[in-house]
Amino acid sequence: MSVNIYVGNLSYEMTENKLNELFSAHGAVTSAKIIMDQYSGNSKGFGFIEMKERNEADNAISDLNGKNILNREMKVNIAKPKTNNWN
């Protein structure tokens, strides 16, 4: 079962390819997505990584959380499931 990882406090210079490379060092990455502002087209400073194996995801989280990449300390943890806040 794949694991969805939240990655916050990203540098605005971070690309999806660079993010994929960082996490691929710890295991198989299924997808890497940086969330973009729909109006400006600029990064919102966070994204999501999907990894195939839980143990590889845990290793990536422990290694990369708080790590300074492109002059920003990344926040890395298991992504919380989406909730419907409209009710």
Beta strands, then each sheet from edge to edge (+ up, - down):
strand 1: 3-8
strand 2: 29-36
strand 3: 43-51
strand 4: 68-69
strand 5: 72-73
strand 6: 75-78
sheet 1: 2+ 3- 1+ 6-
sheet 2: 4+ 5-
end
